């Protein structure tokens, strides 16, 4: 109360129920930081510097991790920056997508664009595409497969919802095309890796 009364205007008072004096709960701390940064933007002229994009050194993607933090990593392309992380349940801070969520996102992104371009070329009335993906491990019997591989297999389910004035034949064809997107085909085929220390 004393601090509030001594502070000059403009000023605001926000009560955060359940938080301790030092705001040791990480979710509370993030909330407080967001509230303060939003509030101060109205009163302080902050020159927003362009975010530093780390050099990918000629490669398509750079993933950078500083080991002092649990699992948060920085993913850079030549022009973009996003976060990768793990859920809180796995010890992460949930500041970005997990590795398998990123994999699903890549397949889903490629799928929707492939469907859009195919429908455009055919001049079909496709207005919206929803692709829901899930990665899991399953036994061959669960998938109805007769293979000799033991143990659980990698499995990605892809559910597609198409919005538009489409015939049943067009929907069936688009379902077939959904498996032909380049990233889907890459993940479904054998991939050769080349790893080296630099």
TORLOVEX-454307 format. One record per residue (C-alpha): x, y, z; residue in three letters. Coordinates in steps of 0.1 Angstrom, whole numbers, plus 2048, in hexadecimal, padded with zeros to 3 digits. Example, Ala and Ser with C-alpha at 12.3 -4.5 7.8 and 13.67 -1.06 7.14 Angstrom:
# residues 2
87B7D384EALA8897F5847SER
This chain:
# residues 198
800800800UNK81C818809UNK82E8117E7UNK80D8177D4UNK8068387E6UNK8298457E0UNK82983B7BBUNK8228577A2UNK806854789UNK800842772UNK7FE824789UNK7E980578CUNK7E37EB7A7UNK7DE7C779FUNK7D77AC7B9UNK7E47897B0UNK7D17707C5UNK7E57517D0UNK80775F7C8UNK8227617E3UNK8367817EBUNK8537787D4UNK83E76A7B8UNK8517497B8UNK8377377A4UNK84273877FUNK81F73C771UNK818759788UNK83A76977EUNK832766759UNK81077575FUNK81E792773UNK839799758UNK81E79973CUNK8087B1750UNK8247C9757UNK8317C9734UNK80F7CF726UNK8087EB73EUNK8297FD73AUNK8267FD714UNK80C819717UNK82383072BUNK847828720UNK85382E6FDUNK86780E6F8UNK87B80B6D8UNK8767E86CEUNK8967DB6BFUNK8937C06A5UNK89879F6B5UNK8BA7906AFUNK8B7772697UNK8D575B69CUNK8E775267DUNK8DE73066FUNK90072F65DUNK8F072663CUNK8DB70964AUNK8B5709649UNK8B070866FUNK8C470E68EUNK8B87016B0UNK8CA7116CDUNK8C87066F1UNK8D9716710UNK8DC6FA729UNK8D6710747UNK8B070E73FUNK89D6EE741UNK8906E671EUNK88870770CUNK89B70B6ECUNK89B7256D0UNK89471B6ACUNK8A0732691UNK89D73566CUNK8AC751658UNK88D76765FUNK87A75767CUNK87E74D6A0UNK8677366B5UNK86B7236D5UNK86C6FE6DBUNK8666EF6FEUNK8576D3712UNK8376D3726UNK8386DC74BUNK8306B7753UNK8516AD743UNK8656C8755UNK8636E373AUNK85570673CUNK83C70071FUNK84871F70DUNK84770E6EBUNK83E6EF6D8UNK84D6CE6E2UNK8626BB6C8UNK8466A46BEUNK82E6C16BDUNK8466D26A5UNK8476B3690UNK8216B168FUNK8206D6686UNK8376D1669UNK8226B565BUNK8016C8661UNK80F6E8651UNK81A6D6632UNK7F96C3631UNK7E26E1631UNK7F76F3617UNK7F86D4600UNK7D26D1603UNK7CD6F65FCUNK7E36F65DDUNK7D36D65CFUNK7B06E45D4UNK7B97055C5UNK7C86F45A6UNK7A86E05A3UNK7936FF5AAUNK7816ED5C6UNK76E7015E1UNK7856FA5FEUNK783716617UNK793709637UNK7A86EC642UNK7AD6DE665UNK7C76C366BUNK7C96B368DUNK7E869F695UNK7F36886B1UNK8146756B6UNK8146556CAUNK8246336CEUNK80F6156C5UNK8135F06C0UNK80F5E269DUNK7EF5CF6A8UNK7DF5F06B3UNK7E55FE690UNK7D95DF67EUNK7FC5D966FUNK80C5B8669UNK8315C066DUNK84E5AE67EUNK85A5CC692UNK8575C76B7UNK84D5E16D1UNK83B6016CAUNK83B6136A9UNK83B6396A2UNK817643699UNK80A66468DUNK7E4669689UNK7D8684672UNK7B468F673UNK7A86A7658UNK78A6BE657UNK7826CF636UNK76B6ED634UNK75C6F6613UNK7436EC5F9UNK7536CB5F0UNK7456AB5E1UNK74C6895F2UNK7636805D5UNK7776A05DAUNK77A69A600UNK7876765FAUNK7A06835E1UNK7AC69E5F9UNK7B0683614UNK7C76705FCUNK7DB6905F4UNK7E0697619UNK7F867A61BUNK80C6875FDUNK8196A760DUNK8406A860CUNK8456A8632UNK82C68B637UNK83F67761CUNK86168062CUNK85667464FUNK846655640UNK86564B62DUNK888641638UNK89D661640UNK8C366163FUNK8D4677659UNK8F7686658UNK90369267AUNK9246A4680UNK9346B969BUNK9406DB690UNK
